[in-house]
Amino acid sequence: MTKDKILQAPDMNVSAEERAAGGRKSISKEQVTKYLPYITLFSLVALISLYDPAFLKLENLLQTAQDISTLFIMALGMTFVIYIAGIDLSSQSVASMTTVIVALLLPSFGIGAALAAVIIGAVFGMASGLVHTRFKIASFIATLAVGGIAYATGQVVSGQRSTYMPADLREQSMGWMVGNTAGIPHEIFVALALLLIALFIERRTVFGRSLKAVGSGELAAVASGLKVTKIKVMTFALSGAFAAMAGVMLATRLSGGSPTMADQFLLPAIVAVLVGGTPLTGGVGGVLNTLIGALIVAVIRTSMTYLEVPAEAQQIFFGVVLIAAIALTIDRSKVKVVK
Amino acid sequence: MLEFKKVEKTFPGVRALKGIDFEIKRGEIVGLVGENGAGKSTLMKVIYGAYQHDGGEVLINGTPVVFRNPRDAMENGIGMVFQEQSLITNLTVMENIFLGFEAQFMKFGIINWRKMAQAACEQLKKVKLDVDPYTTTSELSFTQRQLVELAKVLTLEERVEGDLVILLDEPTSVLPRKEIELLFDLVRELRSRASFVFVSHRMDEVIELSDRIYVMKDGEVVDVVDSDGCDVDAIQHKMVGREIDKRYYREDKKHPYQQNKVLVETRNLGKEGEFSDVSLKLRAGEVLALVGTEGCGTEGVIRSIFGLDKPTAGELYLNGEPVRAFSAFNGVRSGVGYIPRERKIEGIVGGMSVVENMTLANMQDYSTWGVFKSGVERELAEQWVSKLSIKTATIDTHCGNLSGGNQQKVVLSKWRSAGAKIILLDHPTRGLDIGAKEDVYDMVREMCDDGCGVILIADTLEEALGLAHTIAVFKDGEIQKWFESGGDHQPDQYDLLHYMI
C-alpha cells in the first residue's frame, strides 16, 4: 500500500535508480516473505486435515497447542536475540539446567524455586551477552560456550540423575501451570500471557524500539546515542529468562528435572523463529511471527506422528526445514560475504 | 562508434530512460551531468551491460547490440571504472589487473608470474603508474588504486578488437585537487586509445575535461552542449529547470553569532594518527567550517566531539563542562547531534519508520518507565514532517524508502527534536540534488537563529565559504589557518586551497 502512495507522488524525490533497484522484485518479494508463514501454516493444516480430518477436532488442536507451549516460550526469548541478528544456542541447555534447579529447590522454596530458576537463566543469558559484546565474540560461539557451561552445571547439580518433584508440593506451588480450565490446558494460557508480555516489550517499550534499531541499523543506533552493548546484554538475559521459563514449565509438566530434558528443543525453537518470518539477519519479524512459526512446527510434528516418523528422526526433518527457512528469509543485501 | 537511438528503460512504475539519444565518437570525452534521479546511473548501467534496454537501439559502429551482462559489454570494448573501487586489496597489483583473465599466462593450470608481471608493467605504463606489479594492492594510495583500476580496464585494448569506451563514474569525488589534475591529464592523453564517458557532480570538472556534455533531467537528455564557452550557471539551470541565484547559501539569513556563549571548546585536542593540537571554539549561532583534503583529520575531530572516537590528547569542553567519558551516549546527553557522512549507515535506520527514526535519540522523552506514551511521539513527528516539508507518504513509511534529501531532513529533525544545540554536519549535502541542498542550507540558518552552533565539514569549498562564519583550514591533521567569512577580507577558494595543500 505504501508503494502505491509513493508512486502517486512523483516528486517524492525517490530517485529512479532507487526505485529501480528496489522496484517490483523486492516489493513483491517483501510481500511474499510477509505472508509466507501464514500461507505455509494454512497449507499444512489443509494438507493434514485432508489426510486425517480428525486433526481439526478441537480436542486435538488444543492438544497440539499444549504440546508446543514449552517450545514456544523458548522460541519467544530466541526471537529477541535473532531480531538483533544474533543467535542463542544456549537455550536448550539453560532450559535443561533449570528443570534440575527448579526440581531441587521446590521442596525448600515452593514457587520461589521458579523465580530463582528464571533469575539463574537470565544470569546465564547475561553472561552470554557479556562474552559476546565485551570480547567481541560472535554470538553463536559465545552462547555455545555458555550453553556448555549451563549443560555441565545441570549435570553436576543433579548428579547426572533425574530428580523428582514431590507430588503434593508440585500441586501446591506449580499446579496452576498444568491444570485444565473449561477443557483448555493451562499451558496455553501461560504461553499466551508470555506472548502478550513479549509483544508489549517489542511494540510499546523503549527497549523494544532499541532492539529494532540495533537489528536493522546498528551503526545508526550507536550514532544516535543508544547504549547498544547494554541493549544486547539485556537481550541475551531476556532470552535466558525465557529459556528458564520453558524449563520450569517442562519440569512441572513432567514432575521432575533432568539435565538432558530439553535436549531436542533447540533446533525446532530456531526453526519456529525463522519459519515465522524473523530472518537471521534481524530487524524484521517479531514475536507474533514466532507464534505462527511455532504453530507451523506443531503441525509438522503432528503430521510426522500421523505419518509414523519416529521421534528421533524428526530432527532430520527440522534440520532440512531450518536450512530452507534460512535460505528463504535471509536478507542477502545485509550479508555481503559469507565465511 | 557507440550510439544510442531512442533508448528506453522502464522499471515498474518508472520510465527511467525516455528515448535517450546518445553518441560517443572515437577519442572523445563526453560528460554526463544531471541531478540525482535524472537517469545518469541507469544510462551508465545500460552502457556497461548491467541493465538491458527495453526500447530503441544501441549501436556499435552501426550494428545493433544488446549486452546481456558486463562481461558481454567488455568483450565489445566497454569498460567501467567504478566509483567504489572494485579492486581486491589483498591481491597484488598484477593479480587485480588480470583478475578473471589469467588464462593467457597459464600453462597446464600454472600461472607464469613473470610473464604476468611483464604484461602488468605494460598496462601500468599506459596510466603512468610506477609501482611494482608484485605490490599488494592495499599498500597503494587511493589515487594509485584508481589508476590500477583504469589500467585494468585498459587491458581491454589488447583483448578486444575495435575501439574502447571507458566509463568513469565520479572518479574525482574523493581525490584531492592535485591528483584530479594528474588524472585529467592522463585521461586526455589516453584518448588516443579510448573514448571516455565522464560522470561527475562537480560541474567545473566536467566542463574542464569533456568535449561535449549531455545534460539529463527526468530520464531525458535535455541538452547537449559543447564545453567550449559554456558556463556552469546555464547548465545547472537546465538540470534543475530553475535559476540558482546568489542567495543559494542563504547568506541574507546569516546573522552574527553570540560571542560570549561558547558551546564547544577544544584545547590541543589530538588523536594519534588522525589529528593533533586542535584548539577551536564554537559559539551559539555560529557556523564553523572545517576544510581540508580527504583524510586531513576533520572527520576525526567531529567524531571525537560527538564521542564516537576517543581522543588521545588534549581536552574537550561541551557547554563549559569538561568531557571525561567519550561515548555517543554522553555526546547526545550533552546536546550534541551528529549528521554523519554515511547517511544510510549511520544516519538513518532504513528499516524503521520516519517517526521511529525521529525519536531514536531521545526515546526517554516520549516514555515513562521505558514504556512509550501513546500519541506523543507521533504528534511530534507530524509536526516536524510539516515543518521541514518532508516528503513521505505517512510517518510510518520506512525511512529507507525516502529520497536522500528527505532522509537527511529526518536525521536533522531527530537531533533538533532531541534538543541538540551543537550540530555536527559531516558532508550534509553529499549526494543530494540541488533543491534538497537548499533545504539543508535553510535548516542550517534556522538552527543558528535558534541558538545552535554548527560545525560543518562541507562538500565543497564553495559551500564552506557560503555557509560559514568561521573557517579552519586543516592540513595533515593540524589547523593551518583561520579565516573569518563575511568580514572586510572575504576569503575565496584559492585562499583556502593555498593552506590545504
HADDOCK unambig.tbl for C-alpha pairs under 7 A between the chains (distance, minus, plus):
assign (segid A and resid 2 and name CA) (segid B and resid 393 and name CA) 6.97 0.50 0.50
assign (segid A and resid 2 and name CA) (segid B and resid 397 and name CA) 6.95 0.50 0.50
assign (segid A and resid 5 and name CA) (segid B and resid 393 and name CA) 5.93 0.50 0.50
assign (segid A and resid 6 and name CA) (segid B and resid 393 and name CA) 6.17 0.50 0.50
assign (segid A and resid 7 and name CA) (segid B and resid 13 and name CA) 6.77 0.50 0.50
assign (segid A and resid 12 and name CA) (segid B and resid 391 and name CA) 5.74 0.50 0.50
assign (segid A and resid 13 and name CA) (segid B and resid 403 and name CA) 5.24 0.50 0.50
assign (segid A and resid 14 and name CA) (segid B and resid 402 and name CA) 6.08 0.50 0.50
assign (segid A and resid 14 and name CA) (segid B and resid 403 and name CA) 4.51 0.50 0.50
assign (segid A and resid 15 and name CA) (segid B and resid 36 and name CA) 6.38 0.50 0.50
assign (segid A and resid 15 and name CA) (segid B and resid 37 and name CA) 3.96 0.50 0.50
assign (segid A and resid 15 and name CA) (segid B and resid 403 and name CA) 6.61 0.50 0.50
assign (segid A and resid 16 and name CA) (segid B and resid 14 and name CA) 6.71 0.50 0.50
assign (segid A and resid 16 and name CA) (segid B and resid 16 and name CA) 5.74 0.50 0.50
assign (segid A and resid 16 and name CA) (segid B and resid 37 and name CA) 5.00 0.50 0.50
assign (segid A and resid 16 and name CA) (segid B and resid 39 and name CA) 6.56 0.50 0.50
assign (segid A and resid 17 and name CA) (segid B and resid 37 and name CA) 6.32 0.50 0.50
assign (segid A and resid 17 and name CA) (segid B and resid 41 and name CA) 6.90 0.50 0.50
assign (segid A and resid 17 and name CA) (segid B and resid 42 and name CA) 6.43 0.50 0.50
assign (segid A and resid 20 and name CA) (segid B and resid 11 and name CA) 5.62 0.50 0.50
assign (segid A and resid 23 and name CA) (segid B and resid 11 and name CA) 6.85 0.50 0.50
assign (segid A and resid 23 and name CA) (segid B and resid 12 and name CA) 6.28 0.50 0.50
assign (segid A and resid 24 and name CA) (segid B and resid 12 and name CA) 5.94 0.50 0.50
assign (segid A and resid 204 and name CA) (segid B and resid 371 and name CA) 5.74 0.50 0.50
assign (segid A and resid 204 and name CA) (segid B and resid 372 and name CA) 5.62 0.50 0.50
assign (segid A and resid 205 and name CA) (segid B and resid 370 and name CA) 5.43 0.50 0.50
assign (segid A and resid 205 and name CA) (segid B and resid 371 and name CA) 4.22 0.50 0.50
assign (segid A and resid 205 and name CA) (segid B and resid 372 and name CA) 5.60 0.50 0.50
assign (segid A and resid 206 and name CA) (segid B and resid 363 and name CA) 6.38 0.50 0.50
assign (segid A and resid 206 and name CA) (segid B and resid 370 and name CA) 5.14 0.50 0.50
assign (segid A and resid 206 and name CA) (segid B and resid 371 and name CA) 6.00 0.50 0.50
assign (segid A and resid 206 and name CA) (segid B and resid 372 and name CA) 6.58 0.50 0.50
assign (segid A and resid 207 and name CA) (segid B and resid 370 and name CA) 6.96 0.50 0.50
assign (segid A and resid 213 and name CA) (segid B and resid 349 and name CA) 6.47 0.50 0.50
assign (segid A and resid 216 and name CA) (segid B and resid 349 and name CA) 6.35 0.50 0.50
assign (segid A and resid 216 and name CA) (segid B and resid 351 and name CA) 5.75 0.50 0.50
assign (segid A and resid 217 and name CA) (segid B and resid 345 and name CA) 6.90 0.50 0.50
assign (segid A and resid 217 and name CA) (segid B and resid 349 and name CA) 4.90 0.50 0.50
assign (segid A and resid 219 and name CA) (segid B and resid 345 and name CA) 6.32 0.50 0.50
assign (segid A and resid 219 and name CA) (segid B and resid 346 and name CA) 5.13 0.50 0.50
assign (segid A and resid 220 and name CA) (segid B and resid 345 and name CA) 6.02 0.50 0.50
assign (segid A and resid 220 and name CA) (segid B and resid 346 and name CA) 3.77 0.50 0.50
assign (segid A and resid 220 and name CA) (segid B and resid 347 and name CA) 5.38 0.50 0.50
assign (segid A and resid 220 and name CA) (segid B and resid 348 and name CA) 5.91 0.50 0.50
assign (segid A and resid 220 and name CA) (segid B and resid 349 and name CA) 6.05 0.50 0.50
assign (segid A and resid 222 and name CA) (segid B and resid 328 and name CA) 6.77 0.50 0.50
assign (segid A and resid 223 and name CA) (segid B and resid 328 and name CA) 6.13 0.50 0.50
assign (segid A and resid 223 and name CA) (segid B and resid 346 and name CA) 6.03 0.50 0.50
assign (segid A and resid 224 and name CA) (segid B and resid 360 and name CA) 6.49 0.50 0.50
assign (segid A and resid 224 and name CA) (segid B and resid 361 and name CA) 4.90 0.50 0.50
assign (segid A and resid 225 and name CA) (segid B and resid 328 and name CA) 4.60 0.50 0.50
assign (segid A and resid 225 and name CA) (segid B and resid 329 and name CA) 3.90 0.50 0.50
assign (segid A and resid 225 and name CA) (segid B and resid 332 and name CA) 5.75 0.50 0.50
assign (segid A and resid 225 and name CA) (segid B and resid 361 and name CA) 6.09 0.50 0.50
assign (segid A and resid 226 and name CA) (segid B and resid 329 and name CA) 6.01 0.50 0.50
assign (segid A and resid 227 and name CA) (segid B and resid 329 and name CA) 6.55 0.50 0.50
